[in-house]
């Protein structure tokens, strides 16, 4: 279920050929999950649990998560980059070729060594978990990428880039306006649970 490969092409795709030498390993893993918000804790649990697959490139200061197009469910392919030095996270929607940046959520995203430990656990077999929802809203366009640091600048170079906030932190709780919003959704894991991140441009 999980394989470890060295000298992968993921860093070259996401960061370009001039990536710093501290990029170390590529982990490929999969996690099965049930959606607790959809009543998956009931007796009539589905026989088949959905699965999320991803590849993670981990170094001492950053992690790049590659989420492929889902095979049997809705969702979007994306790169997710966590810069632990800058304390920023960038989502690159591979369909729209658009970047979205938000402060790193350190209460959800595991530190690099903890991510390595998680993927080591995944090597021992399938891992069952649960799904949590994250709702993010675009707030403004970012014109100058330099303050975002090397990694995010390389990932987002030449693409429209926007700043985001969590919907719950917006005034009034950020009431959804579904008809007026353009959204994309990506399911990924960077902890012992699967996160469904919904990013909406108003």
C-alpha positions in Angstrom: 0.0 0.0 0.0 2.9 2.4 0.8 6.2 2.7 -1.1 9.2 4.8 -0.4 11.2 6.2 -3.4 14.2 8.4 -3.6 15.1 11.2 -6.0 11.5 11.6 -7.1 10.2 13.8 -9.9 7.6 15.4 -7.5 10.0 18.0 -6.2 11.0 18.9 -9.7 7.4 19.3 -10.8 6.3 21.3 -7.8 9.4 23.3 -7.1 11.4 23.3 -10.3 14.9 21.9 -10.9 16.6 24.3 -8.5 15.0 22.9 -5.4 17.3 23.1 -2.3 19.2 20.0 -1.5 17.3 19.3 1.8 14.4 17.6 -0.1 14.8 14.0 1.1 12.1 11.4 0.4 8.9 10.6 -1.3 6.2 8.6 0.5 3.2 7.1 -1.2 0.3 6.2 1.1 -3.5 5.6 1.2 -6.0 5.9 4.0 -9.5 4.6 4.2 -12.1 6.8 6.0 -15.7 7.2 7.0 -17.5 10.5 7.2 -18.7 10.9 10.8 -20.7 14.0 9.8 -22.8 11.9 7.4 -23.8 9.5 10.2 -21.1 6.9 9.4 -21.1 5.9 13.1 -24.5 4.3 12.7 -25.0 0.5 12.5 -25.5 0.6 8.7 -21.9 1.5 7.9 -21.0 1.0 4.3 -19.2 -2.2 3.4 -16.7 -0.3 1.3 -14.8 2.6 3.0 -13.7 5.4 0.6 -9.9 5.8 0.2 -7.7 8.8 -0.3 -4.3 8.3 -1.9 -1.4 10.8 -2.0 2.3 11.2 -2.3 4.2 13.3 0.2 7.7 14.8 -0.3 9.1 15.6 3.2 12.1 17.6 4.3 13.1 19.3 7.5 11.3 22.5 6.6 8.5 21.6 4.2 6.1 19.0 2.9 4.6 18.8 -0.6 1.5 16.7 -0.9 0.4 15.5 -4.3 -3.3 14.5 -4.5 -4.1 12.7 -7.8 -7.4 13.0 -9.5 -9.9 10.8 -7.6 -11.0 7.6 -9.3 -14.4 7.0 -8.0 -15.5 10.1 -6.2 -15.8 13.9 -6.8 -12.7 16.0 -6.0 -9.9 17.9 -7.6 -6.2 17.1 -8.1 -3.9 19.4 -6.3 -0.5 20.1 -4.8 -0.5 21.2 -1.2 2.7 22.7 0.2 3.4 23.3 3.9 6.3 25.6 4.6 7.1 25.1 8.3 9.7 27.9 8.4 7.3 30.5 6.9 4.3 28.9 8.6 2.3 29.1 5.4 0.3 26.5 3.4 -0.3 26.8 -0.4 -2.9 24.9 -2.4 -2.3 24.6 -6.2 -5.5 23.6 -8.0 -4.1 21.6 -10.9 -7.3 22.0 -12.9 -7.6 25.8 -12.6 -3.8 26.3 -12.4 -4.5 28.7 -9.5 -2.7 29.0 -6.1 -4.3 29.7 -2.7 -2.3 30.6 0.4 -3.3 30.5 4.1 -1.4 30.5 7.4 -0.2 27.0 8.3 -2.7 25.3 10.7 -0.3 23.8 13.1 -3.1 22.1 15.1 -4.0 20.0 12.1 -0.8 19.6 10.0 1.8 17.2 11.5 5.4 18.3 11.8 7.8 16.7 9.2 9.1 14.0 11.6 5.6 13.2 12.7 4.5 12.9 9.0 7.4 10.4 8.5 6.1 8.4 11.5 2.6 8.4 10.1 3.7 7.1 6.7 5.8 4.5 8.4 2.6 3.3 10.2 0.8 3.2 6.8 3.5 0.9 5.5 2.3 -1.8 8.0 -1.1 -2.1 6.2 -4.3 -0.2 5.6 -5.2 2.6 8.0 -8.8 3.4 8.9 -9.7 6.9 9.8 -12.4 9.5 9.6 -13.2 12.6 7.5 -13.2 16.2 8.8 -14.4 19.2 6.8 -12.5 22.5 6.3 -14.1 25.5 4.6 -11.8 28.2 3.2 -12.7 31.4 1.4 -10.6 33.6 -0.9 -10.1 37.1 0.4 -7.7 38.9 -1.9 -5.3 38.5 -4.8 -1.5 38.4 -4.0 0.5 40.3 -6.5 4.0 39.9 -5.0 5.0 36.3 -4.3 8.5 37.1 -2.9 7.3 37.5 0.8 5.8 33.9 0.5 9.3 32.4 0.5 11.2 30.2 -2.0 9.0 27.1 -1.9 5.6 28.7 -2.4 7.0 31.2 -4.9 8.3 28.3 -7.0 5.0 26.5 -6.8 2.9 29.5 -7.6 5.1 31.3 -10.1 3.2 32.4 -13.2 -0.2 31.5 -11.7 -2.9 33.6 -10.2 -2.4 33.5 -6.4 -4.9 34.4 -3.7 -4.9 34.8 0.1 -7.5 32.8 2.1 -9.2 32.7 5.5 -11.2 30.0 7.2 -14.9 30.7 6.6 -15.6 30.5 10.4 -13.2 33.4 11.1 -15.0 35.8 8.7 -17.5 38.4 10.1 -20.9 36.8 10.6 -19.4 33.3 10.3 -19.0 33.7 6.6 -22.5 32.6 5.5 -22.3 30.5 2.3 -23.6 32.0 -1.0 -23.5 28.8 -3.1 -24.9 30.4 -6.2 -22.3 33.1 -6.3 -19.2 31.0 -5.4 -16.8 29.1 -7.5 -15.4 26.3 -5.4 -13.1 23.3 -5.6 -12.7 20.4 -3.2 -9.6 18.3 -2.4 -9.5 15.3 0.0 -6.1 14.8 1.6 -4.4 13.7 4.8 -1.5 15.2 6.7 -2.6 13.8 10.0 -4.3 10.6 11.3 -7.5 11.7 9.7 -8.6 12.7 6.2 -9.4 16.4 5.5 -11.9 17.5 2.9 -10.9 21.1 2.1 -13.4 23.2 0.2 -11.9 26.4 -1.3 -14.4 29.0 -2.6 -13.8 32.2 -4.6 -16.6 34.6 -4.0 
